[in-house]
Amino acid sequence: MQKNSLYDVVILGAGPAGLQAAIHAARRKVSALVFGKQAKSSLFHAHVENFCCLFNVAGEDMLRTGREQASRFGAEIVDEDVMKVAANGQMLDIETEGGRKIRCKSLIIATGSTRNKLGVAGEKELLGKGVSYCVECDANFFRGQEVAVVGDESAAAGGALTLLDYDAKVHLICRKLQVVDALRQELERSRVIFHHEASVTAIDGEKEVTGVVLKDGTRIPVNGVFIELGAKGAMGLATALGIRLDDEAKYIQTDKKQLTSVPGVFAAGDICGPPWQMAKAVGEGCVAGLEAAAYAKKLKIE
C-alpha cells in the first residue's frame, strides 16, 4: 500500500462492479484501492451463461481473472471489510476491520445488496419493533438499553462495538467469530458479552422485542436484536455518509454517472437496485470507475 495512505479512488467491493470500476479507474492513471473479500461476491458460486461473449464460465474463475486484470493495470486489492467511512472536508476517511486507515478523494460503493435473515419465529413480525438489520441506522433508538447482535463476521463485531458508544449492554451471539485478529482483540477488550457456539432460534415479544431464545434453551432478555449476517453492511456505510436512498431505503440512488447525493461518492451494481445481473453491475462499474477517476483528478485540495 502507498506510504501516505492517500488514494485517488477507493472501491468497496471485489465483485464484478467493483473490479470493473478498479480496471477503468486504474487505466486512467489514478491510484485505486479495492477492499473486499472475493468469496463474498454473489458471482463467486455462480455459473455464468447469459453474459455477452462468454458462455458456461464459472463465476469464481471470472472473479480471479478480473482481480488479475485490475492488479495488472495498477489497482491494489486488500482482502478486508471496511468498517467506517466518514467525510473529512473534501476527502473521505476510511477504516478497515484490520485497523488500516485510508484517506481518498473519491469513493465507489460496489458491495452488492443483501439482508441475510435468520429465518426464526418473531423476526418478521417484530421488524421495526426491535428487530433491525442496520446498527448504524438504528443504534440511537436503543441508547442505554440491553441489545443482542447476531452474526459471525465484521458486520456483527463492528456493530457490537458501535452499540457500546450508545451506552448499551451488548450481547454478541455467534456460532464462530470470523474476523481478523485486530478486531477480535478489540472485542475481547471491550464490554461486549460473548455467546460463543450459539444460535438464535426465536425472537420473543408481541408489540416489541423482549428477548431472544438460543438453541440450548437459554433466554436473554433484550430490547433490540440487530441481525448482522455477513460483511459490513453497505447501507450502514451509506447512512453514515448521508447518502440518499430510495423510498424503501433498500438501494442507493445515483444519476447516470453513478454519482450519489454526496459529492465524490459513487455507487455501482446490486446496491443500486435490480435487475440482479452481472451485465448491469459491470456496466455501472465501468461508468463509476471512469467518473470517480475524473472527479479525483479535478479535485483541488487546499
ABEGO torsion letter per residue (X at the ends): XBAAGBBABBBBEABAAAAAAAAAAAAAGBBBBBBEBAAABAAAABBBAABBGBBGBBAAAAAAAAAAAAAAAGBBBBBBBBABBBBBEABBBBBBAAGBBBBBABBBBAAEBBBBBAGBBGAAAABGAGBBABAAAAAAAABGBBBBBBEABAAAAAAAAAAAAAGBBBBBBBABBBBBAAAAAAAAABABBBBBGBBBABBBEAABBAEBBBAAGBBBBBABBBBBBEBBBAAAAAAAAGBBBBAAGABBBBBAAGBBABBGBBBBEAAAEOBBBAAAAAAAAAAAAAAAAAAAAABBBX
